[in-house]
Amino acid sequence: MPSAGEEILRTLDVFGPLPAEIRRELRPALSRVAKPVLAEVRANASWSTRIPGATRISSSFSRRSAGVAITVSGRKAPHARPLENLGRPGSFRHPVFGDRQRWVSQAARPFLFQAVAGADEELVRETGRVVEAAARKHGFR
């Protein structure tokens, strides 16, 4: 099954770069498609006081990174990436307050990967529908 980004790339391959007016129309529509996943990510990270507020949705229409992304600000929540542990349960090691002589293990608390993986099929279907509807509205067949 293709990813949501591959649906957008397929459209870019067929029609070329999307005009600004279509991109302006697609951004809020794609954001609406991804909002339930963002809500689940925030719920999964509700144990943190900073991570839920540091998550956001972004969309891109470039050939390099087409699609909708849910990101966590490293500036607002620098601990999010290590705690996510690439979506794997288990633990990771880190120095205590930067003291490289003293290391501890800490339990991982994945919150992002599982939310996205659980909604992947629906995201792909809805993204394809939104992109196709916008293209048809603007005269593409």
C-alpha positions as CSV (number, residue, x, y, z in Angstrom):
1,M,0.0,0.0,0.0
2,P,1.4,3.4,-0.9
3,S,2.0,6.1,1.7
4,A,0.1,9.4,1.8
5,G,3.2,11.2,0.5
6,E,3.3,8.8,-2.4
7,E,-0.3,9.8,-3.3
8,I,0.9,13.4,-3.5
9,L,4.0,12.5,-5.5
10,R,1.9,10.5,-8.0
11,T,-0.2,13.7,-8.5
12,L,3.0,15.8,-8.9
13,D,4.3,13.3,-11.5
14,V,1.1,13.5,-13.5
15,F,0.4,17.2,-13.3
16,G,3.8,18.7,-12.5
17,P,4.3,21.4,-9.8
18,L,0.9,22.4,-8.3
19,P,-0.1,26.0,-8.7
20,A,-0.1,28.1,-5.6
21,E,-3.9,28.3,-5.5
22,I,-4.2,24.6,-5.4
23,R,-1.5,24.3,-2.7
24,R,-3.4,26.9,-0.6
25,E,-6.6,24.9,-0.9
26,L,-4.9,21.6,-0.2
27,R,-3.0,22.6,3.0
28,P,-6.1,23.0,5.2
29,A,-7.8,20.0,3.7
30,L,-4.7,17.8,4.4
31,S,-4.5,19.3,7.9
32,R,-8.1,18.2,8.5
33,V,-7.2,14.7,7.4
34,A,-4.3,14.5,9.8
35,K,-6.0,16.1,12.8
36,P,-7.3,12.8,14.3
37,V,-3.8,11.4,14.1
38,L,-2.4,14.5,15.8
39,A,-5.0,14.2,18.5
40,E,-4.0,10.5,19.1
41,V,-0.3,11.5,19.2
42,R,-1.1,14.1,21.8
43,A,-3.2,11.7,23.8
44,N,-0.4,9.1,23.7
45,A,2.0,11.7,25.0
46,S,-0.3,13.1,27.7
47,W,2.1,11.9,30.4
48,S,4.4,14.8,29.3
49,T,3.7,18.4,30.0
50,R,5.7,19.6,27.0
51,I,5.3,17.1,24.2
52,P,1.6,17.5,23.3
53,G,2.1,21.3,22.9
54,A,5.2,20.8,20.8
55,T,3.5,18.7,18.2
56,R,2.1,20.1,14.9
57,I,1.1,19.2,11.4
58,S,3.0,20.4,8.3
59,S,2.4,19.7,4.7
60,S,4.8,19.7,1.7
61,F,4.3,19.5,-2.0
62,S,8.0,19.2,-3.0
63,R,9.2,16.1,-4.9
64,R,11.7,15.5,-2.1
65,S,9.3,15.4,0.8
66,A,5.7,15.4,-0.4
67,G,3.0,14.6,2.2
68,V,1.7,15.5,5.6
69,A,4.0,15.3,8.6
70,I,3.4,15.3,12.3
71,T,6.5,16.8,13.9
72,V,7.6,17.5,17.5
73,S,9.6,20.7,18.1
74,G,13.0,19.8,19.4
75,R,13.3,23.2,20.9
76,K,10.1,23.0,22.9
77,A,10.5,19.3,23.8
78,P,14.1,18.1,23.5
79,H,13.4,14.9,25.4
80,A,10.7,13.7,22.9
81,R,13.0,12.1,20.4
82,P,14.9,9.9,22.8
83,L,11.7,8.9,24.6
84,E,10.1,8.0,21.3
85,N,13.0,5.5,20.7
86,L,12.0,5.2,17.0
87,G,8.7,3.7,18.1
88,R,10.3,0.7,19.8
89,P,9.5,-0.2,23.4
90,G,12.4,-0.9,25.7
91,S,15.0,1.4,27.1
92,F,17.8,3.7,26.1
93,R,20.9,4.9,27.9
94,H,22.0,8.5,28.5
95,P,24.5,10.4,30.7
96,V,23.2,11.9,33.9
97,F,23.1,15.7,33.4
98,G,25.8,15.4,30.7
99,D,28.2,13.6,33.0
100,R,29.8,11.1,30.6
101,Q,31.2,9.1,33.5
102,R,27.7,8.2,34.9
103,W,25.1,6.6,32.6
104,V,21.6,5.4,33.3
105,S,19.0,3.4,31.5
106,Q,15.6,4.9,31.0
107,A,12.4,3.4,29.8
108,A,11.2,4.5,26.3
109,R,7.7,5.9,26.0
110,P,6.8,5.7,22.2
111,F,3.9,8.0,21.3
112,L,4.2,9.0,17.7
113,F,5.0,6.0,15.5
114,Q,2.2,3.9,16.9
115,A,-0.4,6.6,16.3
116,V,0.7,7.1,12.7
117,A,1.0,3.3,12.0
118,G,-2.5,2.7,13.3
119,A,-4.1,5.3,10.9
120,D,-1.9,4.7,7.9
121,E,-4.5,3.1,5.6
122,E,-7.2,5.7,6.3
123,L,-4.6,8.5,5.9
124,V,-3.6,7.2,2.4
125,R,-7.2,6.9,1.3
126,E,-8.3,10.3,2.6
127,T,-5.2,12.1,1.2
128,G,-5.8,10.6,-2.2
129,R,-9.4,11.6,-2.1
130,V,-8.6,15.2,-1.1
131,V,-5.8,15.6,-3.7
132,E,-8.0,14.2,-6.4
133,A,-11.0,16.4,-5.5
134,A,-8.8,19.5,-5.6
135,A,-7.3,18.5,-8.9
136,R,-10.7,17.9,-10.5
137,K,-12.1,21.1,-9.1
138,H,-9.3,23.0,-10.9
139,G,-9.9,21.3,-14.3
140,F,-7.5,18.4,-14.1
141,R,-8.9,15.1,-15.4
